[in-house]
Amino acid sequence: MFVLSNAATPLYVRWQHEIGFSKGTLTVIFACYIVGLLGSLLVSGVVSDRVGRKPVLLPALGLAMAACAIFASASAVAALIVARLFSGIAVGVVSAGMAAVTDVAGPGRRRLAALLASCAMVFGAGLGPLLAGVLGKGVFVLEAVLLAAAVVAVVRMPVRRPVAPAKGAWVRMPGVPRGSGGQLLMGIAVFAPGITATSFVLSLGPSLLSGLLDTTSPVVAGAMAFVMFLTATGAQFAVQRLDRRTILIAGAVSTTIGMAALIAAVRASSVPLLVAAALLAGAGQGMGQLGGLSLLNSGVPASRLAEANAALNVGGYVPAGVLPVTAGYLSDAAGLTTGATVFGAVLMALALVGGLVVLAGPPAARRK
């Protein structure tokens, strides 16, 4: 599913030249994914906890296949918007998918489940752009095959339907049980700046590379995105044995330094600094995501886990949708250098605040 989430990234610059639309429109297309994802998160986590993982995951995989077909034949902005929206709705079921990984792992391996679910997310998100850079629109044919394989895997997944009676509204802002709010806040405080930074690289990174290298090659843009998420995956394995508070603080520091590197990159027109910014952003997202999921897995019962995961994702994806779009339109009005500089400064401040929130958070963030 996460291969699809970013598979279109290296192709946006090509579509931009073929169809003709501004950087602001480009970020709006990108943000439609966030809109679909957030709408899905309002429903999928609660429904998954009440009716089971499979009844939620299987329709999402079907919608993802439809998105592949639309992307492969897209020749207008409207088609790209619909495909991105469908992709977001499908990927919004990530809360149910991550909870399913925890269900299969069992109570004794919850920390490992958080690591595997988080790494699957970021590695898939990075693999999509790389495949698209090499295969072009052919990536959506390959992705359809991967999704078909995922359908088989979900059908065979050894998970049981919930037996507890449903309580509360079916469509609501996802949350956590009483007493777990502090852990959720700490996770969002670091995960949100991290995923917002990677969202900026995904949406406007190809345009920055195009200006710095004078190339619209999807291979170059896809490779940068892949390396960014490969770093996110590697960072999680590197810090998995640390306590949760240390992981979150490291994530906040990485995002902060990454945004400083982004500002320096656009000011100095430096490709190496831009790549460094992408790598640090990836590490920041990876550690923020792992720390947040680990906190929730350690304290939230299985009957509320998908909803809790959805709450973490909502907290992260709202700024990831709003801030890059704002930066895109600011770039149209004042230039890409100004837009990227302002974005980097705002996100540096948010990452610093996130680190302070973790430092002031409850001691439960430490691994027992």
KOLKOLVEX-774620 format. One record per residue (C-alpha): residue in three letters; z, y, x. Coordinates in steps of 0.1 Angstrom, whole numbers, padded with zeros to 4 digits, always signed. Layout:
AlaZYX...
//
This chain:
Met+0000+0000+0000Phe+0008+0024+0028Val-0024+0018+0045Leu-0040+0034+0015Ser-0016+0063+0015Asn-0032+0080+0045Ala-0065+0062+0049Ala-0085+0092+0037Thr-0069+0116+0062Pro-0096+0114+0089Leu-0124+0117+0063Tyr-0112+0150+0048Val-0129+0172+0074Arg-0162+0153+0067Trp-0158+0157+0030Gln-0150+0193+0035His-0183+0199+0052Glu-0203+0177+0028Ile-0188+0190-0005Gly-0176+0224+0007Phe-0140+0235+0000Ser-0113+0256+0018Lys-0082+0246+0038Gly-0061+0256+0007Thr-0081+0232-0015Leu-0077+0205+0012Thr-0039+0208+0011Val-0040+0207-0027Ile-0060+0175-0026Phe-0034+0161-0002Ala-0006+0174-0024Cys-0020+0156-0055Tyr-0008+0124-0038Ile+0027+0139-0037Val+0025+0149-0074Gly+0015+0113-0084Leu+0042+0098-0062Leu+0070+0120-0075Gly+0060+0113-0111Ser+0060+0076-0103Leu+0094+0078-0086Leu+0109+0092-0118Val+0101+0059-0136Ser+0095+0031-0111Gly+0130+0029-0095Val+0149+0027-0128Val+0123+0004-0145Ser+0123-0019-0114Asp+0161-0022-0115Arg+0160-0031-0152Val+0129-0053-0157Gly+0124-0067-0122Arg+0103-0059-0091Lys+0071-0078-0100Pro+0063-0061-0134Val+0063-0028-0115Leu+0046-0038-0083Leu+0016-0056-0098Pro+0003-0027-0119Ala+0007-0004-0090Leu-0015-0027-0068Gly-0042-0026-0095Leu-0041+0012-0096Ala-0044+0013-0058Met-0076-0008-0061Ala-0090+0017-0085Ala-0082+0045-0061Cys-0102+0026-0034Ala-0132+0024-0056Ile-0131+0062-0064Phe-0126+0071-0027Ala-0155+0050-0016Ser-0179+0067-0040Ala-0164+0102-0040Ser-0189+0131-0040Ala-0169+0159-0056Val-0134+0175-0053Ala-0124+0162-0087Ala-0130+0126-0075Leu-0109+0132-0044Ile-0081+0146-0066Val-0081+0117-0090Ala-0082+0091-0061Arg-0053+0109-0044Leu-0033+0111-0077Phe-0038+0073-0083Ser-0028+0066-0047Gly+0004+0086-0051Ile+0013+0069-0084Ala+0008+0035-0068Val+0027+0043-0036Gly+0055+0058-0057Val+0065+0023-0065Val+0077+0021-0028Ser+0113+0023-0041Ala+0108-0010-0059Gly+0090-0025-0029Met+0117-0016-0005Ala+0144-0029-0029Ala+0124-0062-0032Val+0125-0066+0006Thr+0163-0062+0004Asp+0165-0087-0025Val+0146-0113-0005Ala+0166-0107+0027Gly+0199-0113+0009Pro+0233-0096+0012Gly+0239-0107+0048Arg+0207-0090+0062Arg+0206-0057+0044Arg+0204-0037+0077Leu+0175-0058+0089Ala+0158-0053+0054Ala+0161-0015+0058Leu+0144-0017+0092Leu+0116-0039+0081Ala+0109-0019+0049Ser+0110+0014+0068Cys+0087+0001+0096Ala+0062-0014+0071Met+0060+0021+0055Val+0053+0041+0087Phe+0032+0015+0104Gly+0009+0011+0073Ala+0008+0049+0070Gly-0005+0051+0106Leu-0028+0021+0105Gly-0048+0036+0075Pro-0061+0067+0094Leu-0070+0046+0125Leu-0090+0021+0104Ala-0107+0050+0085Gly-0116+0067+0118Val-0134+0036+0129Leu-0148+0023+0096Gly-0154+0055+0077Lys-0156+0048+0040Gly-0157+0011+0047Val-0119+0013+0051Phe-0116+0013+0013Val-0134-0021+0011Leu-0111-0036+0037Glu-0081-0020+0019Ala-0092-0036-0014Val-0090-0070+0003Leu-0056-0062+0017Leu-0044-0052-0018Ala-0057-0084-0032Ala-0037-0103-0006Ala-0006-0082-0016Val-0010-0093-0052Val-0008-0129-0041Ala+0023-0121-0020Val+0041-0103-0049Val+0033-0131-0074Arg+0049-0156-0050Met+0079-0134-0041Pro+0112-0152-0047Val+0130-0125-0067Arg+0148-0129-0100Arg+0147-0107-0131Pro+0178-0086-0136Val+0204-0099-0161Ala+0226-0068-0165Pro+0220-0047-0197Ala+0201-0014-0193Lys+0221+0018-0194Gly+0209+0054-0196Ala+0174+0069-0200Trp+0144+0051-0187Val+0127+0082-0174Arg+0151+0104-0154Met+0157+0120-0121Pro+0167+0091-0099Gly+0202+0092-0084Val+0229+0071-0069Pro+0262+0056-0081Arg+0294+0078-0080Gly+0307+0079-0044Ser+0273+0075-0027Gly+0261+0111-0031Gly+0272+0121+0004Gln+0251+0093+0020Leu+0221+0103-0001Leu+0224+0140+0009Met+0226+0131+0046Gly+0195+0109+0044Ile+0175+0136+0026Ala+0187+0163+0050Val+0169+0146+0079Phe+0142+0125+0062Ala+0128+0156+0043Pro+0120+0177+0073Gly+0106+0147+0092Ile+0082+0136+0065Thr+0072+0172+0058Ala+0062+0175+0095Thr+0041+0144+0094Ser+0025+0155+0061Phe+0014+0188+0078Val-0001+0168+0106Leu-0019+0146+0082Ser-0033+0174+0060Leu-0041+0201+0085Gly-0040+0182+0118Pro-0077+0173+0116Ser-0085+0210+0111Leu-0064+0219+0141Leu-0081+0193+0162Ser-0115+0205+0150Gly-0107+0240+0162Leu-0092+0230+0195Leu-0117+0203+0205Asp-0147+0216+0185Thr-0151+0181+0169Thr-0149+0167+0134Ser-0148+0131+0146Pro-0127+0110+0122Val-0119+0087+0151Val-0100+0114+0170Ala-0081+0125+0139Gly-0073+0089+0129Ala-0061+0080+0164Met-0037+0110+0164Ala-0022+0099+0131Phe-0020+0063+0141Val-0001+0072+0174Met+0022+0095+0154Phe+0032+0067+0130Leu+0032+0041+0158Thr+0058+0063+0175Ala+0077+0064+0142Thr+0077+0026+0141Gly+0088+0022+0178Ala+0115+0048+0174Gln+0131+0028+0146Phe+0132-0004+0167Ala+0146+0016+0196Val+0176+0030+0177Gln+0183+0002+0152Arg+0215-0008+0170Leu+0230+0027+0170Asp+0253+0039+0142Arg+0237+0056+0113Arg+0250+0091+0120Thr+0236+0090+0156Ile+0202+0078+0142Leu+0201+0107+0117Ile+0211+0133+0143Ala+0184+0120+0167Gly+0159+0123+0139Ala+0168+0159+0132Val+0166+0168+0169Ser+0132+0151+0173Thr+0118+0171+0143Thr+0132+0203+0156Ile+0116+0199+0191Gly+0084+0187+0175Met+0080+0219+0155Ala+0087+0240+0186Ala+0059+0220+0202Leu+0036+0227+0172Ile+0042+0264+0175Ala+0035+0263+0212Ala+0004+0242+0207Val-0013+0266+0183Arg-0003+0296+0203Ala-0016+0282+0236Ser-0045+0262+0220Ser-0032+0231+0237Val-0042+0196+0225Pro-0015+0179+0246Leu+0012+0200+0229Leu-0003+0192+0195Val-0002+0155+0202Ala+0034+0159+0215Ala+0043+0177+0183Ala+0028+0148+0162Leu+0046+0122+0182Leu+0080+0140+0178Ala+0073+0145+0141Gly+0066+0108+0137Ala+0098+0099+0155Gly+0118+0124+0134Gln+0104+0109+0102Gly+0110+0073+0113Met+0146+0078+0123Gly+0154+0099+0092Gln+0139+0073+0070Leu+0157+0044+0087Gly+0190+0062+0087Gly+0187+0072+0050Leu+0176+0037+0039Ser+0204+0020+0060Leu+0230+0043+0044Leu+0218+0034+0009Asn+0215-0003+0016Ser+0251-0004+0029Gly+0267+0012-0001Val+0245+0009-0032Pro+0246-0023-0053Ala+0213-0042-0059Ser+0213-0032-0095Arg+0208+0005-0085Leu+0191+0001-0052Ala+0155+0008-0063Glu+0166+0040-0081Ala+0186+0051-0050Asn+0155+0046-0028Ala+0135+0066-0053Ala+0161+0094-0050Leu+0157+0095-0012Asn+0119+0096-0015Val+0120+0124-0041Gly+0142+0144-0019Gly+0118+0140+0010Tyr+0084+0143-0008Val+0091+0175-0027Pro+0091+0197+0005Ala+0064+0174+0019Gly+0042+0185-0010Val+0051+0222-0013Leu+0053+0234+0024Pro+0020+0220+0037Val+0002+0235+0007Thr+0018+0269+0013Ala+0008+0266+0050Gly-0027+0257+0040Tyr-0032+0288+0018Leu-0015+0310+0043Ser-0039+0297+0069Asp-0068+0306+0047Ala-0054+0342+0043Ala-0041+0349+0078Gly-0056+0322+0101Leu-0046+0287+0110Thr-0025+0299+0140Thr-0003+0321+0118Gly+0000+0294+0091Ala+0010+0267+0115Thr+0035+0291+0133Val+0052+0301+0101Phe+0054+0264+0089Gly+0068+0253+0122Ala+0095+0280+0122Val+0106+0272+0086Leu+0107+0235+0093Met+0126+0240+0126Ala+0153+0258+0106Leu+0154+0230+0079Ala+0157+0203+0106Leu+0186+0222+0123Val+0204+0225+0089Gly+0198+0188+0084Gly+0215+0179+0117Leu+0245+0201+0107Val+0247+0183+0073Val+0249+0150+0091Leu+0276+0162+0115Ala+0297+0174+0086Gly+0290+0143+0065Pro+0314+0115+0056Pro+0324+0090+0083Ala+0308+0061+0062Ala+0276+0069+0080Arg+0289+0049+0110Arg+0280+0013+0111Lys+0309-0010+0104
//
